[in-house]
Amino acid sequence: MHDELHVECIICGETKTAGEGIRIISEFICDSCETEMVRTDVMDAKYPFFIHQLKQIFIEKNA
């Protein structure tokens, strides 16, 4: 669902209220994912997943 009130988090894929996170360019990251990313050490196994998901922000969807 994509409207002004509800957006999908690019990291977890869950639909959240637009005010419960941040927008980077045209994508949304929910508060929970933002907090987890900030606290994740670069040596953590989940770190590459976050990097991969964030790269999706800069890849054109219709390329």
Backbone atoms as SQL, in Angstrom:
CREATE TABLE atoms (id INTEGER PRIMARY KEY, chain TEXT, resi INTEGER, resn TEXT, atom TEXT, x REAL, y REAL, z REAL);
INSERT INTO atoms VALUES
  (1, 'A', 1, 'MET', 'N', 0.847, -1.177, 0.000),
  (2, 'A', 1, 'MET', 'CA', 0.000, 0.000, 0.000),
  (3, 'A', 1, 'MET', 'C', 0.888, 1.234, 0.000),
  (4, 'A', 2, 'HIS', 'N', 0.685, 2.112, -0.963),
  (5, 'A', 2, 'HIS', 'CA', 1.462, 3.336, -1.037),
  (6, 'A', 2, 'HIS', 'C', 0.512, 4.525, -1.107),
  (7, 'A', 3, 'ASP', 'N', 0.412, 5.253, -0.027),
  (8, 'A', 3, 'ASP', 'CA', -0.323, 6.499, -0.001),
  (9, 'A', 3, 'ASP', 'C', 0.408, 7.428, 0.952),
  (10, 'A', 4, 'GLU', 'N', -0.125, 8.582, 1.199),
  (11, 'A', 4, 'GLU', 'CA', 0.567, 9.552, 2.045),
  (12, 'A', 4, 'GLU', 'C', 0.667, 9.111, 3.494),
  (13, 'A', 5, 'LEU', 'N', -0.250, 8.272, 3.964),
  (14, 'A', 5, 'LEU', 'CA', -0.268, 7.883, 5.361),
  (15, 'A', 5, 'LEU', 'C', 0.480, 6.581, 5.642),
  (16, 'A', 6, 'HIS', 'N', 0.553, 5.697, 4.661),
  (17, 'A', 6, 'HIS', 'CA', 1.180, 4.398, 4.857),
  (18, 'A', 6, 'HIS', 'C', 2.226, 4.155, 3.772),
  (19, 'A', 7, 'VAL', 'N', 3.412, 3.740, 4.207),
  (20, 'A', 7, 'VAL', 'CA', 4.508, 3.487, 3.281),
  (21, 'A', 7, 'VAL', 'C', 5.200, 2.189, 3.654),
  (22, 'A', 8, 'GLU', 'N', 5.864, 1.586, 2.674),
  (23, 'A', 8, 'GLU', 'CA', 6.568, 0.330, 2.905),
  (24, 'A', 8, 'GLU', 'C', 8.039, 0.606, 3.182),
  (25, 'A', 9, 'CYS', 'N', 8.553, 0.025, 4.245),
  (26, 'A', 9, 'CYS', 'CA', 9.959, 0.169, 4.612),
  (27, 'A', 9, 'CYS', 'C', 10.822, -0.614, 3.621),
  (28, 'A', 10, 'ILE', 'N', 11.852, 0.024, 3.091),
  (29, 'A', 10, 'ILE', 'CA', 12.731, -0.619, 2.121),
  (30, 'A', 10, 'ILE', 'C', 13.600, -1.705, 2.779),
  (31, 'A', 11, 'ILE', 'N', 13.722, -1.681, 4.091),
  (32, 'A', 11, 'ILE', 'CA', 14.555, -2.657, 4.787),
  (33, 'A', 11, 'ILE', 'C', 13.743, -3.898, 5.168),
  (34, 'A', 12, 'CYS', 'N', 12.669, -3.723, 5.937),
  (35, 'A', 12, 'CYS', 'CA', 11.911, -4.884, 6.435),
  (36, 'A', 12, 'CYS', 'C', 10.705, -5.231, 5.577),
  (37, 'A', 13, 'GLY', 'N', 10.278, -4.303, 4.718),
  (38, 'A', 13, 'GLY', 'CA', 9.144, -4.564, 3.842),
  (39, 'A', 13, 'GLY', 'C', 7.782, -4.392, 4.490),
  (40, 'A', 14, 'GLU', 'N', 7.750, -4.021, 5.759),
  (41, 'A', 14, 'GLU', 'CA', 6.478, -3.828, 6.450),
  (42, 'A', 14, 'GLU', 'C', 5.879, -2.463, 6.110),
  (43, 'A', 15, 'THR', 'N', 4.557, -2.397, 6.101),
  (44, 'A', 15, 'THR', 'CA', 3.854, -1.145, 5.877),
  (45, 'A', 15, 'THR', 'C', 3.718, -0.424, 7.209),
  (46, 'A', 16, 'LYS', 'N', 4.147, 0.819, 7.226),
  (47, 'A', 16, 'LYS', 'CA', 4.135, 1.625, 8.448),
  (48, 'A', 16, 'LYS', 'C', 3.478, 2.968, 8.179),
  (49, 'A', 17, 'THR', 'N', 3.139, 3.676, 9.244),
  (50, 'A', 17, 'THR', 'CA', 2.643, 5.036, 9.129),
  (51, 'A', 17, 'THR', 'C', 3.805, 5.934, 8.729),
  (52, 'A', 18, 'ALA', 'N', 3.601, 6.806, 7.784),
  (53, 'A', 18, 'ALA', 'CA', 4.664, 7.633, 7.214),
  (54, 'A', 18, 'ALA', 'C', 5.458, 8.410, 8.260),
  (55, 'A', 19, 'GLY', 'N', 4.856, 8.801, 9.356),
  (56, 'A', 19, 'GLY', 'CA', 5.548, 9.569, 10.385),
  (57, 'A', 19, 'GLY', 'C', 6.428, 8.735, 11.294),
  (58, 'A', 20, 'GLU', 'N', 6.465, 7.424, 11.089),
  (59, 'A', 20, 'GLU', 'CA', 7.227, 6.528, 11.961),
  (60, 'A', 20, 'GLU', 'C', 8.545, 6.103, 11.328),
  (61, 'A', 21, 'GLY', 'N', 9.265, 7.048, 10.735),
  (62, 'A', 21, 'GLY', 'CA', 10.534, 6.727, 10.107),
  (63, 'A', 21, 'GLY', 'C', 11.087, 7.908, 9.340),
  (64, 'A', 22, 'ILE', 'N', 12.027, 7.589, 8.443),
  (65, 'A', 22, 'ILE', 'CA', 12.665, 8.636, 7.650),
  (66, 'A', 22, 'ILE', 'C', 12.537, 8.327, 6.163),
  (67, 'A', 23, 'ARG', 'N', 12.625, 9.369, 5.356),
  (68, 'A', 23, 'ARG', 'CA', 12.628, 9.219, 3.900),
  (69, 'A', 23, 'ARG', 'C', 14.011, 9.568, 3.400),
  (70, 'A', 24, 'ILE', 'N', 14.518, 8.732, 2.505),
  (71, 'A', 24, 'ILE', 'CA', 15.767, 9.008, 1.807),
  (72, 'A', 24, 'ILE', 'C', 15.427, 8.954, 0.329),
  (73, 'A', 25, 'ILE', 'N', 15.535, 10.076, -0.320),
  (74, 'A', 25, 'ILE', 'CA', 15.109, 10.263, -1.704),
  (75, 'A', 25, 'ILE', 'C', 13.632, 9.869, -1.770),
  (76, 'A', 26, 'SER', 'N', 13.287, 8.795, -2.455),
  (77, 'A', 26, 'SER', 'CA', 11.879, 8.415, -2.574),
  (78, 'A', 26, 'SER', 'C', 11.538, 7.192, -1.733),
  (79, 'A', 27, 'GLU', 'N', 12.489, 6.690, -0.952),
  (80, 'A', 27, 'GLU', 'CA', 12.262, 5.475, -0.156),
  (81, 'A', 27, 'GLU', 'C', 12.086, 5.805, 1.319),
  (82, 'A', 28, 'PHE', 'N', 11.512, 4.853, 2.048),
  (83, 'A', 28, 'PHE', 'CA', 11.187, 5.015, 3.462),
  (84, 'A', 28, 'PHE', 'C', 11.908, 3.957, 4.284),
  (85, 'A', 29, 'ILE', 'N', 12.439, 4.354, 5.449),
  (86, 'A', 29, 'ILE', 'CA', 13.032, 3.424, 6.415),
  (87, 'A', 29, 'ILE', 'C', 12.325, 3.660, 7.739),
  (88, 'A', 30, 'CYS', 'N', 11.734, 2.593, 8.290),
  (89, 'A', 30, 'CYS', 'CA', 10.981, 2.735, 9.542),
  (90, 'A', 30, 'CYS', 'C', 11.929, 2.955, 10.726),
  (91, 'A', 31, 'ASP', 'N', 11.383, 3.484, 11.809),
  (92, 'A', 31, 'ASP', 'CA', 12.169, 3.768, 13.005),
  (93, 'A', 31, 'ASP', 'C', 12.896, 2.534, 13.513),
  (94, 'A', 32, 'SER', 'N', 12.234, 1.379, 13.509),
  (95, 'A', 32, 'SER', 'CA', 12.833, 0.145, 14.025),
  (96, 'A', 32, 'SER', 'C', 14.074, -0.239, 13.227),
  (97, 'A', 33, 'CYS', 'N', 13.964, -0.200, 11.912),
  (98, 'A', 33, 'CYS', 'CA', 15.103, -0.550, 11.056),
  (99, 'A', 33, 'CYS', 'C', 16.215, 0.477, 11.169),
  (100, 'A', 34, 'GLU', 'N', 15.856, 1.738, 11.244),
  (101, 'A', 34, 'GLU', 'CA', 16.868, 2.785, 11.389),
  (102, 'A', 34, 'GLU', 'C', 17.671, 2.563, 12.670),
  (103, 'A', 35, 'THR', 'N', 16.986, 2.299, 13.753),
  (104, 'A', 35, 'THR', 'CA', 17.648, 2.055, 15.035),
  (105, 'A', 35, 'THR', 'C', 18.548, 0.833, 14.959),
  (106, 'A', 36, 'GLU', 'N', 18.037, -0.241, 14.367),
  (107, 'A', 36, 'GLU', 'CA', 18.837, -1.463, 14.259),
  (108, 'A', 36, 'GLU', 'C', 20.072, -1.245, 13.390),
  (109, 'A', 37, 'MET', 'N', 19.925, -0.519, 12.287),
  (110, 'A', 37, 'MET', 'CA', 21.073, -0.264, 11.408),
  (111, 'A', 37, 'MET', 'C', 22.151, 0.551, 12.122),
  (112, 'A', 38, 'VAL', 'N', 21.746, 1.572, 12.841),
  (113, 'A', 38, 'VAL', 'CA', 22.693, 2.444, 13.530),
  (114, 'A', 38, 'VAL', 'C', 23.476, 1.670, 14.593),
  (115, 'A', 39, 'ARG', 'N', 22.838, 0.694, 15.214),
  (116, 'A', 39, 'ARG', 'CA', 23.478, -0.076, 16.290),
  (117, 'A', 39, 'ARG', 'C', 24.220, -1.315, 15.800),
  (118, 'A', 40, 'THR', 'N', 24.136, -1.621, 14.500),
  (119, 'A', 40, 'THR', 'CA', 24.763, -2.821, 13.963),
  (120, 'A', 40, 'THR', 'C', 26.242, -2.571, 13.681),
  (121, 'A', 41, 'ASP', 'N', 27.075, -3.431, 14.227),
  (122, 'A', 41, 'ASP', 'CA', 28.516, -3.352, 14.001),
  (123, 'A', 41, 'ASP', 'C', 28.841, -3.831, 12.590),
  (124, 'A', 42, 'VAL', 'N', 29.888, -3.281, 11.992),
  (125, 'A', 42, 'VAL', 'CA', 30.263, -3.672, 10.633),
  (126, 'A', 42, 'VAL', 'C', 30.649, -5.151, 10.540),
  (127, 'A', 43, 'MET', 'N', 31.005, -5.776, 11.629),
  (128, 'A', 43, 'MET', 'CA', 31.372, -7.191, 11.628),
  (129, 'A', 43, 'MET', 'C', 30.161, -8.108, 11.825),
  (130, 'A', 44, 'ASP', 'N', 29.003, -7.527, 12.098),
  (131, 'A', 44, 'ASP', 'CA', 27.774, -8.299, 12.300),
  (132, 'A', 44, 'ASP', 'C', 27.333, -8.928, 10.976),
  (133, 'A', 45, 'ALA', 'N', 26.783, -10.122, 11.046),
  (134, 'A', 45, 'ALA', 'CA', 26.331, -10.839, 9.844),
  (135, 'A', 45, 'ALA', 'C', 25.214, -10.098, 9.103),
  (136, 'A', 46, 'LYS', 'N', 24.463, -9.265, 9.803),
  (137, 'A', 46, 'LYS', 'CA', 23.343, -8.560, 9.177),
  (138, 'A', 46, 'LYS', 'C', 23.780, -7.284, 8.447),
  (139, 'A', 47, 'TYR', 'N', 24.996, -6.819, 8.690),
  (140, 'A', 47, 'TYR', 'CA', 25.488, -5.584, 8.084),
  (141, 'A', 47, 'TYR', 'C', 25.422, -5.604, 6.552),
  (142, 'A', 48, 'PRO', 'N', 25.895, -6.663, 5.885),
  (143, 'A', 48, 'PRO', 'CA', 25.807, -6.698, 4.411),
  (144, 'A', 48, 'PRO', 'C', 24.362, -6.628, 3.895),
  (145, 'A', 49, 'PHE', 'N', 23.420, -7.198, 4.643),
  (146, 'A', 49, 'PHE', 'CA', 22.008, -7.110, 4.256),
  (147, 'A', 49, 'PHE', 'C', 21.552, -5.658, 4.236),
  (148, 'A', 50, 'PHE', 'N', 21.903, -4.905, 5.277),
  (149, 'A', 50, 'PHE', 'CA', 21.528, -3.488, 5.335),
  (150, 'A', 50, 'PHE', 'C', 22.138, -2.716, 4.174),
  (151, 'A', 51, 'ILE', 'N', 23.401, -2.987, 3.869),
  (152, 'A', 51, 'ILE', 'CA', 24.074, -2.301, 2.762),
  (153, 'A', 51, 'ILE', 'C', 23.350, -2.599, 1.446),
  (154, 'A', 52, 'HIS', 'N', 23.013, -3.864, 1.236),
  (155, 'A', 52, 'HIS', 'CA', 22.306, -4.257, 0.013),
  (156, 'A', 52, 'HIS', 'C', 20.968, -3.529, -0.109),
  (157, 'A', 53, 'GLN', 'N', 20.219, -3.495, 0.969),
  (158, 'A', 53, 'GLN', 'CA', 18.914, -2.835, 0.948),
  (159, 'A', 53, 'GLN', 'C', 19.060, -1.330, 0.695),
  (160, 'A', 54, 'LEU', 'N', 20.043, -0.706, 1.310),
  (161, 'A', 54, 'LEU', 'CA', 20.247, 0.728, 1.115),
  (162, 'A', 54, 'LEU', 'C', 20.657, 1.052, -0.317),
  (163, 'A', 55, 'LYS', 'N', 21.391, 0.166, -0.961),
  (164, 'A', 55, 'LYS', 'CA', 21.780, 0.387, -2.360),
  (165, 'A', 55, 'LYS', 'C', 20.560, 0.458, -3.261),
  (166, 'A', 56, 'GLN', 'N', 19.468, -0.194, -2.867),
  (167, 'A', 56, 'GLN', 'CA', 18.253, -0.185, -3.669),
  (168, 'A', 56, 'GLN', 'C', 17.678, 1.225, -3.811),
  (169, 'A', 57, 'ILE', 'N', 18.006, 2.101, -2.890),
  (170, 'A', 57, 'ILE', 'CA', 17.533, 3.483, -2.949),
  (171, 'A', 57, 'ILE', 'C', 18.057, 4.171, -4.211),
  (172, 'A', 58, 'PHE', 'N', 19.284, 3.825, -4.606),
  (173, 'A', 58, 'PHE', 'CA', 19.935, 4.526, -5.701),
  (174, 'A', 58, 'PHE', 'C', 19.835, 3.799, -7.036),
  (175, 'A', 59, 'ILE', 'N', 19.204, 2.637, -7.053),
  (176, 'A', 59, 'ILE', 'CA', 19.022, 1.874, -8.298),
  (177, 'A', 59, 'ILE', 'C', 17.654, 2.217, -8.863),
  (178, 'A', 60, 'GLU', 'N', 17.619, 2.589, -10.128),
  (179, 'A', 60, 'GLU', 'CA', 16.346, 2.913, -10.754),
  (180, 'A', 60, 'GLU', 'C', 15.495, 1.668, -10.866),
  (181, 'A', 61, 'LYS', 'N', 14.244, 1.757, -10.485),
  (182, 'A', 61, 'LYS', 'CA', 13.352, 0.613, -10.492),
  (183, 'A', 61, 'LYS', 'C', 12.979, 0.159, -11.896),
  (184, 'A', 62, 'ASN', 'N', 13.057, 1.045, -12.872),
  (185, 'A', 62, 'ASN', 'CA', 12.680, 0.693, -14.238),
  (186, 'A', 62, 'ASN', 'C', 13.892, 0.489, -15.157),
  (187, 'A', 63, 'ALA', 'N', 15.047, 0.270, -14.558),
  (188, 'A', 63, 'ALA', 'CA', 16.275, 0.106, -15.361),
  (189, 'A', 63, 'ALA', 'C', 16.319, -1.270, -15.998);
